Amino acid sequence: MSQPVAVITGGANGIGKAAVVKLTGAGWKVIVADLNHSSLVELKDQLPDIEIRELDVLKEAQIVALADQGNRIWP
């Protein structure tokens, strides 16, 4: 069975970050998307197995690109 994959938007801080920590601790592959680049980098330093993407969820093209990237990273 393959590892479960999650995409968490707003994942660099607060509740989103807590979800990232919980899921990675449970063995999930996680892509973290957020507008705050510095917080993403800081989180990547703490959890090197995550993938990070700077993203504005109000921009549909960015959401589509994120889904495509996720499929390429973990088919």
C-alpha positions, 0 to 999 in steps of 0.5 A: 500500500502506498503512503497517503498524501495530503496538500495543506493550504495555509500550512505554514502557521497555526492550525494548518501547521499543526495538521502538517506536523500531525500528518508527517508524524503519522507517515503521510507525504505532505505538500504545504502551500502558503503565501508566507515564504519565510514561514514555509522555509522555516517549516521545511527546516523543521520537517525536511521530508515535506514539499513546500510551495508558495501559493495564493489559493485565490488564483486558480492557475496556482491551484491547478499547477500545485495539483500537477506538481503533486502528481509528478512528485508522488504519482 
